[in-house]
Amino acid sequence: MFWAEESVLFDRTLKKLEPSLRAQNFRGHIDINSIVNHHGIYPLEFTSRFGYPQVHIQRDGLLTPFSKVLWDTAAGAHVTFSSRIGFQVGAYMVVPPFPYDDPKSFRLFSKDSVVIFKKPNEVGIHPINVKKVNGHWLVTGDRGIVTLVTGQGTTMKEAQKHMYNRISNLLINNSYYRNDIGDRWTEDSDKLRSWGYL
C-alpha cells in the first residue's frame, strides 16, 4: 500500500458517492476492492469498516497517531494526517492447519507453540492469534494465523526487504508465509500508469 493525496482511482469510484455519504453524515473508512484494466475500473465490493490485515499495514504507514485519526474521523473533523513516503507491505506468519479448517491438526501441531524473538523487537509485529503467558507469546485460536509482519520503505523492494528482515527475527515452530508479497508491483504500477490511473 501507499498513501496519495490525489488519486484517479479515488476520483472515479468513491468520490462519486460523496454527496450521498455526506447527506447521511457518514464518518469512517471505506475500502473498494476493484478489478482495473485498460477498459476501466470495476468495483467488486465495498467494505465500510477497517479490514484485516489492511488496518495494520495502514497504521504502519501513518505518522499521525492512529488514535487521533479515529477520534478526528468520529468527530467529523476536517483534518489532514501525515503519512510515510513510499510503500507499506505485510505478510501473515501462519501455522497448520492454515488455510484449512481443521481444529484437530491445530491442536496436534500448533497449539501453544512459542513465538521466539531472536532479538527483542516487536515493532512491525502485529499479534493475531496469540496469548501472552509469563511474558511469552503462545499460539492460540484454531485458524493458524499467528501474526502479521509489516515493513515499509521508499520503494516496494525496500519495503519487502524490511518486512522479510522482521520475519527472519521470529521463530515459530512449523510456521510459513508468502515470499512474493509485492513482487508484481513493478509490472502492475507500469500498467496503472499507462492506463492513466497513477
N, C-alpha and C positions, 0 to 999 in steps of 0.2 A: 504494500500500500504506500501511497504518498499523498501529501496534502497539497492542494492547489487553491489559490484564491478565486480563480475563474476556471470554468470547465464547460466545454461544449457539450459533454455528456450530461452534465447537470442541467444546462440550459434547455436541452432537448427532451428532458424527462421530468424530473421533479419540479423544476421551475414552472412548468406548465400547470402544476397543481397549486401553486402559491395562493391564488385568490380563494380557492376552496378551503385550503388549510388555514389561511388567515381568518376566514369567516367563521370557522369552527374553533378559533383560538387554540389551534394545535401547537403544542410545545413538545419537542422531543426529537428523536433520532428516526430517520427513515433510510432504509437500505433498499436499493432497487437492483436485484440480480437481473442481468440482461445478456442477451446474445448481441454482439456487434459485428457487422461485416460491412463491405463496401456498399451494400444496398441500404443500410440503415441500422437503427437501434431498436431491438425488440425486447421490451421489458417482460420478464417471466414471472416475477413475484415481488411484492412489496413487504418489507418487514419493518413494522413501526415500533421497534424496540432494539436495544443493543443485543447483538448476537455474539455467539462464541464460535471461534476464537477471536473474531473481529475486534471486540471491545478491548481485549488485552493488547492486541497489536496497535490499535488506535492510541491507547494510553501511552505506549512507549514512544509514539510519535509526537505527543503533546509536551510542550514546555509549561503551559498553564496547568496548575494542579487540577486533576480530574474532578475533585470535589467542587471547585469553582465553576467548572464547565457545567456540571449537573445543577448546581444552585442557580446560576445565571439562566440556564435553559428553563428551569422550572419557574423562575421569577418572570420570565418573558423579557429579560434584559437584552438590549441590542448591544452586544459586545463582540469584539474580535479577540480570539485567543491565539496564543503563539504556538507554533509547531516547529519541529526539526526540519531542516532542509534535507532532502534525499528520500530514502526508502526505509520501510519497516517490513520485516517478514517474521513469520512464526511457523514452528513445526511442533506437532504433538509428539511426545515420547509416550509410547504405548507398550502394553504387555499383553500376553494371551489372556483372554480369547479375542481381543480386538482384531478385526472388525466384527466378529461374530458374537452372538448372544448365547453364552454357554457358562452359566454360573459354576458348574462343576469344574470345568477347566480352570476358571479363575481361582477357585479355592485350592486346586491342586498345584498350580504353577505360579500364581502371582500374589495371592492374598498375604498381606503383611510383609511383603518384600521391602527392604530398607532402601531409601533413596540416599545414596552416599555422594557428598560433595568432596571432590578431590582437594579443592581449595574452598574455604568458607566464603562463598559469594552467591547470594540469592537474587542479585539484580538480573532482571530479564527472565526469571524463572517463575512461572505462574502456576501454583499448585491447582490441580483439578480434582482428582480423586485420591487425596492423601489425608492422613490424620497425623497429628504430632503427638508422639508418645515419648516421654523422657527426653525431649529435645531432638528426637529423630523423626523424620518423615517416613511413614509407612503407607504402602499402597492399600487402598480401601475401595469400597464400592464393589461392582462386579462387571463393569464395562471394559476395563482395561486402559482407560485414558488416564495417565498418571499426571502429566504436567504439560504445559505449553511453554516452549522456549522461544524467545524473541530476540531479534537483533536489528540494528539499524546502521545505516551508512549513507554516504553521499551518492554512491552508485549501488545498483542492485547486487553486484558481485561483492562489494564491501559489506552490505547488509547480510548477505548469505554467509560470508566468512565469519562475521561477528556472531551470528546465530549458531553456526556449527562449532565455533570455539566454545561457546557456552554449553552446548550439548556435550562436548568432549569432557567437560568438567564434572559430568554426572555419571554415576554408575548405578544402574537399576537392573537387577537380575532379569534376564530374558527380554529386555526392552529392545524396541526397534523404532524407527522413524523414517520418514521420507527424506531422501537425499537429493531431490530435484526441485525443491521449492524455489521459485523464481527463475528457473533455467530458461523458460520460454519468453521472459520479458524482453530480451533484445529484439527478437523477431516480432513479438506482439506489439511492442511500442512502435516499431517501424511501420507496421500495418496501420495502427491507430493514427500515426502522423500522416501517412499517405491518404487516409480516408478523411482527414480533416478534424479528427476528434481530440488531438493533443496539440 
